[in-house]
Amino acid sequence: MRDVAIIGIGDTKFGELWGMSLRDLGITAGLAAINDANLSGDEIDALYVGNMSAGKYVDQEHIGALIADYSGMSKNYIPATRIEAAGASGGLAFRQGYMSVASGATDIVVVGGAEKMTDVGDVISTEIQAMAADQQWETFFGATFPALHAMIARRHMHDYNTTRDQIAQVAVKNHKHGSLNPKAQFQKEIKLETVLKAAPVADPLKMFDCAPVSDGAAAVVLCDMDKAKKYTDTPIKVLASGQASDTLALAHRKNICEFKATSVAACRAFKQAKLTPNDIQLAEVHDNFTISEILAIEDLGFFPKGEGGKATENGETELGSKLAINTSGGLKARGDPMGATGIAQIVELVTQLRGEAGKRQVTNAKVGLAQNVGGTGATSVVHILERVN
Amino acid sequence: MTVARFWRENSSRYNLVGVKCGNCGKVFFPPRTICPECRRLSIGKMEPYKLRGEGEVFTFSIVHDAPSQLELQKPYIMAIIEMTEGVRITAQIIDCDPAEVHIGMKVRATMRKIREEGASGIIHYGYKFIPVTK
């Protein structure tokens, strides 16, 4: 396998972007990434697009060809492939692009992620998200996506004495980080009481425990490491890529307080990178709900199982600590346009590793990790990136 | 959606019929074609197996933001039930004050209306759980 570098990044603001369609979003992020990589466009060998559910959100399938066409690539007839794994669609698209370049099949690949969620109403949008769970045996019976995560939270509180305040602190911390990110959907700090007193969604989770419904897109350009210097002075190396799957339904797992797909994917990634969790300075993790971040930082090996809540409460995951979690604001504050999320995580890591993160810059950032989850942990993908110069 | 899509699940949804692996004896719900423990050794040996319908609450949530078809039921209790056969089922708990439900609470299955597709669409029935009163 060849070494692979990220030579370009681009993204849109995340939020309720009424003026932009799915294709507008995809093209805006994609062109920004191509421009950032100093490409003319003719160098591009393939396109991968992460997208969860354009068919449901905007009645449009066939997203690979659509984005290639409107990016001006139709005359080059490049292979364009759409990747779907619910909330992990972006991370998985990135992995496909990485493997394509690493294998030698391609030299330069664009990987994008896009989702347009606000063209349907809030209730419908939440129902579409729940299709990541088991439609026949979970959602049919009334389990909403927040309810499934609420049941994880309830059990985590029961098994490990994790407190409601500790879980809420994830939202407070991520809104604080989001306030430093001009691309974030929410750029306003919130207080602990705001989370605790918010309207109930699925008890014990409330409104501020849930990532918002968002429109947005993000894109990166991947290149064979040997050729990367031709395009950029700051190539960011993809050190490792790990992926794993688990039972689709949450109920079918012995321990619902661990996303085994995450711990296994992380294990595979750390092995490939020849690193341990201690080597990571910053991580973008899949906090689609506050409890998800607690699980993530435990399953990734940053904290022992059951101590994620305490670590969060003690500020051990905040910007400025030894390990900064979700400097972008995470899905909670940066926003969560399903298919775009996994790529936006990579964009944040590259921004940090290049030293271009402004007010939210992690000092001397060298190694970063991204964890992207589909459903209630049925798919998880972990990437580790490194600054090489 | 067509009626067939739901009708083909009726034995499981109405009568809690799962499967038992003829090789290792493990019970699964909903039915699976293959046992994840025994894999090829279980092919052709997964036999229908009716659950007794008794279990206890493994975890739960009170749903306040409901899907459109369940709007009139909110707030409702959603739970993962651990059945006496060892399998876990995601289902609603009814005839129970949301303040009373707790982990470990004994429940049993009953048949109820689950949802309906608008004023003239299909009415779906299936299992919900009720507390076992001593």
Interface residues (C-beta under 8 A of the other chain):
Chain A: V123 I124 T126 E127 A130 Q136 W137 E138 T139 F140 F141 G142 A143 T144 P146 A147 L148 A150 M151 I152 R154 R155 H158 A199 P200 V201 A202 D203 P204 L205 A249 L250 A251 H252 I256
Chain B: E9 P30 F58 T59 F60 S61 I62 V63 H64 D65 A66 P67 S68 L70 Q73 P75 Y76 M78 A79 I80 R88 I89 T90 A91 Q92 P98 I103 I114 R115 H124 G126 Y127 K128
